[in-house]
């Protein structure tokens, strides 16, 4: 089998395109959030570090329970749910740019908690969905293209997000959410 065979599998191509979009608009916002938090919300480096600590702790404590909850459920509704969570989180970010730094920190803590729950849902369903769609004889090629969808999103997202911050700091988050 070849990559051409995998690329003819339309449902799989749609799933990896959707994943690239999720990573591009959702996950890669993580890379430009510190710049926004410092420049627009007035947070210190310590506060920004604490935001990422909050994100990490939420993942550590909720990943397994969320994976258990996702087990046996249809994957597409779960994909939609984490997309909604990420969109909701990013829609809160501009609020952090419009309030005092103390309040901004609290808003961004909520953003990080909501986003972390979405990350756990993504981890519980995105990879398994790609594996479910894969033909067993071409599993390696399917998984390679699935990994490529992440790389495409991570290559484009921070570059465009950083450029977008220069044009419209709040517009980046609204665009990512939509």
N, C-alpha and C positions, 0 to 999 in steps of 0.2 A: 504494500500500500504506500501511498504517497500523501504529501500535504494537499495535493489537488483533491484527493478523495475526501479528506476532512473538510476542505473548503466547500465542497458540494453539499455538505450536510447543513441545510439551511437553518434548522432549529439551533444547532450548535453555534453556527456563525452568528446568529441573532443573540444568543446568550453571551458570547464573548464580546460582541460589540456593545451590548448593554453593560457588561462588566467594565469594559474600557471607559464607557461614559460615566459609570458610577465612580470609578477611581479618578478620572479626570475632574469631574465636577464636585465629587464628594470627598473622597479620601485625600486628595492632594491639597485640599484647602488647609489641611494640617500644616503644610510646609510654609504657608504664607500667614497663618494666624498669628505667630509671634510678632511679625512685623506690624500687623494691624494693631495687636494688643499694646505694643509699645508706642507706636506713633499716633494712633487715633484714640486709644483708651487711656493712655498714660500709665500703663502698668510697668512695674519694675521687672528686671530680669528674674528676681526671686519669685515674684508673683507668677510670671510666665512659667517658670519651672514648676511651681506648685500646680498650675493648671494641668501640665502634662503628668504630674504625679497622680492627680485625681483621675485622669483618664486611665492611667495604668492600673490603679487600684480597682477601679470599676471593672475593668476587663478581667483582672485576676479573680475577683470575687463573683463575677456574674457569668463568665464564659461557660463554665460547665453546666450550671443550671439552665442557661439559655439554650445550650446545645441539647440538653435533655428535653426541654420543652419543644424544640424544633424537630426532634426525631419523630418520624412517622407522619409528619404534617406535609402538606403540599408545599413545594418550594417556591413557586411563583408568588403566592400571597406573602410569603416571608420576605422575598426580594422586594416586593412593593412596600412592605412595612419598614424595612431598614432604609429604603430610599426616602420614605416620608420622614423618618426620624432624622436622617442626615439633612434633608431640606429644612425641616423645622429648626434644627440646630443652627444651620447657617443663616436662617432668617432672624434669629435672635442676635447674631453678631453685631449688626448695625446699631442695635440698642446700646451695646457696650461702648460704642463710639460717641454716644449722645449724652451719657450720664457721667457723674463724678467717678474717678478711678476706683473708689471703694465699692460703689455699686456696680461698676463695670466688671470688677473681679468676680462678684457674686453672679452676675449674668453669665460670664464666661465659664464659671464652674458648672452652671446648669448646661451650657453648651457642651462642655466636655463630657458630662455624665450622659446626656442624651446621645451624643456622638459615639461614645464607647459602647452603649447598648446596641446601637446600629452596627458597630464594628463586630460585635459578638454574633449578631444575626447574620451578617455577611459571611463571617467565617464558618458559620454552621451550615450555610446553604449554597454558597457560590461554587466552592470546589466540588462538593458532592453532586451538584447539579451537572457540572461539566463531566464528571466521571460517569454519571448515569447516562448521559447522552452519547458517550464514547463507544465506538465499536471496539470490542475487546482486542482484536488484532491490531488496532491502531491507537491503543490507549496512550502510548508515549507521545505520539504526534498530537493527539487531542490535548493532552496536558501541557505540552510545549506551547501550543497556541493559546491555551488558557493563561499560562504564565505571561505570554507576550501581551495579552490584553492588559495586564497589570502594568507592564513596562510602558506601553503606549500612554496609558493614563498618567503615570508618574512622570513621563517625559514632557508631556504637553501641559498638564495641569499647573505645576508650579511656575513654569515659564510664562504662561498666559495669565495666571493669577498674579504674579509679581508685576507684570506689565499693567494689568488691570488696576492694581492698587495705586499705581501712579496716575491713572486717569480718573478713577472713581473708587475710592476706598470702600464705600458702602455698596456700590454697584456690583462689585465682585461677588459679594455674598448673596445678593439677590439673584444675580445671574446663575450662580452655582446651585441655588435652591430650585430654580425653575428648570 
